[in-house]
C-alpha cells in the first residue's frame, strides 16, 4: 500500500549570504530540485540550522519553499520549540496552505526531566492543537534524548500523529516499531547509510541531508527498491554510504553546503557557531564527488 508521505525528502539547508538568510537562493535550490525524482522537502530541520533561526526568518523560509516547490512535491516543516506552548504557537503561525506535515523533535534543554510521561504529554498536546499531521522526530545525536520505541508505538495511536523520522540509524528500533504500529503510520529514515535495509524492513521513505548534494542518487535508490530491482538498489546504497558518512557525519552541514556549491546548488556559509570546512576537507569532498561520477 502506498502511503501519502512515501519517498525521499530533501532535508534542505538554509542559504545565508553573509549572516542573512537568502529566500531567493533557497527558491533557486528548490526549483533545481524540482527536476529530480525526490518526493518533497523538509524546511527548518536540523540540516536547515533551524535552532539558529528567528521565528521571522523561519516563516520567510517556509514561504519561499511553498512558493518554489512544484505541485508534485510535498513540503514538511520543522516546528519544534523548547516549550509545548512555543511549539503549538509556531505551528499555528504557519501558512494555511501547502504543508503536508510538521516535524517535531523533543524538547531537550531540561533533558533530565524529559521522562516518557513528559514527552508523551508534549507530543499529545502538540498533535491535538496542530492543523497539520505531526511527525515525531528522534534525533538523539543532537538532542541527547533517545525516544523509546514503546513511546512511539503509543503515540502512533493518536489520530493526528502520522509517523516518525528516525535519525538514530537503529534498525532494531525500526523492527520494534513497524511490527506494532498501524498500517498507515509513516516510518521515515533519517540516515542515508541505512536507506536500503530500512526500506527492506518496512520504512516507507527517508528525509535525508545527503540528498542536498546527491538528490538523483537518493531518489534512484528508492525507485529501484520499489520497482523490485533490489540488487541495483543495494549496490547504490553501498555507494551512498561513503558519501553520507563524509558529508553528513564527518564534516556536517558546512561540508554538505560545500558539496552543494560544487554540484551547482547554493550552499554558502553556515551561521555561527558552526564553522566552515578547511581547504583539506574541501579537496576531500571534491574528490569524493568526482569518484561518484558527479
C-alpha positions in Angstrom: 0.0 0.0 0.0 1.3 3.4 -0.9 1.5 5.8 2.0 0.8 9.5 1.4 4.3 10.6 2.5 6.2 7.8 0.8 9.5 8.5 -0.9 12.7 10.5 -0.4 12.7 14.0 1.0 15.5 16.6 0.9 16.3 18.0 4.4 17.0 21.4 3.0 20.0 23.5 4.0 19.4 27.2 4.8 21.2 29.6 2.4 23.0 32.5 4.0 24.6 35.5 2.3 26.9 36.8 4.9 24.9 36.2 8.1 21.5 36.9 6.4 19.1 34.3 5.2 18.5 34.3 1.4 15.0 33.2 0.5 15.8 33.8 -3.2 18.8 31.3 -3.1 16.5 28.8 -1.3 13.9 29.2 -4.1 16.6 28.6 -6.7 17.8 25.4 -5.0 14.2 24.1 -4.7 13.4 24.9 -8.3 16.5 22.9 -9.4 15.5 20.0 -7.1 12.0 20.0 -8.6 13.6 18.5 -11.7 14.7 15.4 -9.7 12.5 12.5 -8.5 12.5 13.4 -4.8 9.1 13.3 -3.1 9.5 16.7 -1.5 11.3 18.9 1.0 11.8 19.4 4.7 12.4 23.0 5.6 13.6 24.0 9.1 15.1 20.6 10.0 18.4 20.0 11.7 20.2 20.4 8.4 18.5 23.7 7.9 20.2 25.1 11.1 16.7 25.7 12.4 17.9 26.3 16.0 19.9 29.2 14.7 17.0 31.0 13.1 14.5 33.5 14.4 10.7 32.8 14.0 10.5 35.6 11.4 13.4 34.1 9.4 11.8 30.7 9.7 8.4 31.8 8.4 10.1 33.6 5.5 11.9 30.4 4.5 8.7 28.3 4.7 7.0 30.8 2.4 9.9 30.6 0.0 9.8 26.8 -0.2 6.0 26.8 -0.7 6.3 29.3 -3.5 9.1 27.4 -5.3 8.1 23.7 -4.8 6.3 22.2 -7.7 2.8 20.9 -7.1 4.1 17.3 -7.3 6.4 17.8 -4.3 5.2 17.7 -0.7 6.5 20.2 1.9 7.3 19.2 5.5 8.1 21.9 8.1 10.1 21.5 11.4 8.3 23.4 14.1 9.8 22.3 17.4 10.5 24.8 20.2 11.7 24.2 23.8 8.2 24.5 25.3 5.0 22.8 24.3 3.2 26.2 24.0 6.0 27.5 21.9 5.8 24.6 19.5 2.0 24.9 19.3 2.1 28.6 18.7 4.8 28.4 16.0 3.0 25.5 14.3 -0.2 27.6 14.3 1.6 30.6 12.7 2.5 28.6 9.6 0.8 29.5 6.3 -2.5 27.7 5.9 -1.5 26.2 2.6 0.6 23.5 1.0 2.1 21.9 4.1 1.8 18.1 4.2 3.0 17.6 7.8 5.1 19.1 10.6 8.2 17.6 12.2 8.7 17.9 15.9 11.8 17.0 17.8 11.6 16.5 21.6 12.4 19.5 23.9 15.9 18.8 25.2 17.1 21.7 27.4 15.6 20.1 30.5 16.6 16.6 29.3 16.8 15.1 32.8 13.1 15.8 33.2 12.1 14.5 29.8 10.6 11.3 31.0 8.3 9.1 28.9 5.4 10.8 30.6 6.6 14.3 29.9 7.4 13.6 26.3 4.0 11.8 25.8 2.2 14.8 27.2 4.2 17.2 25.0 3.5 15.3 21.8 -0.2 14.7 22.5 -0.7 18.3 23.2 1.0 19.4 20.0 -0.9 16.8 18.0 -4.2 17.9 19.5 -3.6 21.5 18.6 -1.9 21.2 15.1 -3.9 21.7 11.9 -1.3 19.6 10.2 -0.3 15.9 10.7 2.6 15.5 13.1 5.8 13.6 12.5 7.7 12.7 15.7 11.4 13.3 15.3 14.0 11.1 17.0 17.4 12.8 16.8 19.5 11.6 19.8 22.8 12.8 18.3 21.6 16.4 18.6 19.1 16.4 21.4 20.7 13.9 23.8 17.3 12.3 24.1 16.5 8.9 22.5 12.8 8.3 22.3 11.8 4.9 23.4 10.2 2.6 20.9 7.2 2.0 23.3 6.6 5.7 23.4 6.5 6.0 19.6 4.2 3.0 19.4 1.9 4.6 22.0 1.9 7.9 20.2 1.1 6.2 16.9 -2.5 5.6 18.1 -3.2 9.4 18.1 -5.3 10.3 15.0 -3.0 13.3 14.2 0.4 11.7 14.6 1.2 10.5 11.2 4.6 9.0 11.6 8.2 9.2 12.8 11.5 10.4 11.4 14.2 8.3 13.0 17.7 9.6 12.7 19.4 7.4 15.2 20.1 4.8 12.5 19.0 1.9 14.6 17.4 -0.9 12.5 16.5 -2.7 15.8 14.4 0.3 16.7 12.7 0.2 13.3 11.9 -3.5 13.7 10.4 -2.9 17.1 8.2 -0.1 15.9 6.9 -1.2 12.5 5.6 -4.5 13.7 3.3 -2.9 16.2 2.1 0.4 14.6 -1.0 0.6 12.3 -0.6 0.2 8.5 -0.9 3.9 7.8 2.0 5.0 10.1 4.9 6.5 8.2 8.3 5.4 9.3 10.8 7.7 7.6 14.6 7.1 7.9 16.9 10.0 8.7 20.2 8.4 7.8 21.5 8.0 4.2 23.6 5.0 5.3 20.6 2.7 6.1 18.0 3.5 3.4 18.1 0.2 1.7 18.0 -2.0 4.8 15.4 0.3 6.3 13.1 0.0 3.3 13.6 -3.7 3.3 12.4 -3.8 7.0 9.3 -1.7 6.5 10.2 2.0 6.3 8.3 3.9 3.7 10.9 6.5 2.8 13.6 8.9 4.2 14.3 12.5 5.0 17.9 13.0 4.1 20.6 15.7 4.4 22.8 14.0 1.9 20.0 14.4 -0.7 21.0 18.1 -0.9 24.2 17.0 -2.7 23.0 13.8 -4.3 19.2 14.0 -4.9 19.3 11.9 -8.0 21.2 9.1 -6.3 18.9 9.0 -3.2 15.7 9.1 -5.4 17.0 6.4 -7.7 17.8 4.1 -4.8 14.2 4.4 -3.7 12.8 3.9 -7.2 15.0 0.8 -7.8 13.8 -0.7 -4.5 10.1 0.0 -5.2 10.4 -1.5 -8.7 11.9 -4.7 -7.4 15.4 -4.1 -8.7 16.9 -4.8 -5.3 20.4 -5.8 -6.4 20.8 -2.5 -8.1 19.3 -0.7 -5.1 21.7 -2.5 -2.7 24.7 -1.5 -4.9 23.6 2.1 -4.9 23.3 2.0 -1.2 26.9 0.9 -0.9 27.9 3.9 -3.0 25.8 6.2 -0.9 27.4 5.2 2.5 30.8 6.9 2.0 29.1 10.0 0.6 26.7 10.2 3.6 29.5 9.5 6.1 31.8 12.2 4.7 29.3 14.9 4.0 26.9 14.4 7.0 28.8 12.6 9.7 32.4 13.8 9.4 32.1 17.4 8.1 28.4 18.1 8.8 26.4 21.0 7.5 29.4 23.0 6.4 30.8 20.1 4.3 27.3 19.4 2.9 27.0 23.0 1.8 30.4 22.9 0.1 29.2 19.8 -1.8 26.1 21.7 -2.9 28.3 24.5 -4.2 30.3 22.0 -6.2 27.1 20.5 -7.6 25.7 23.8 -8.9 23.3 24.5 -6.0 23.9 27.3 -3.5 25.4 26.0 -0.2 27.2 29.1 1.0 28.3 29.6 4.6 26.9 28.2 7.8 25.8 30.5 10.6 28.0 30.7 13.8 28.6 28.8 15.9 29.1 26.3 13.0 32.4 26.9 11.3 33.4 26.4 7.7 35.3 23.4 6.4 39.0 23.9 5.7 40.8 23.5 2.4 41.8 19.9 3.1 38.2 19.0 3.7 37.1 20.8 0.5 39.6 18.8 -1.5 38.4 15.5 0.0 34.8 16.4 -0.7 35.6 17.4 -4.3 37.5 14.1 -4.8 34.6 12.1 -3.3 32.0 13.7 -5.6 34.3 13.1 -8.6 34.7 9.5 -7.6 30.9 9.1 -7.5 30.6 10.5 -11.1 29.3 13.9 -10.1 
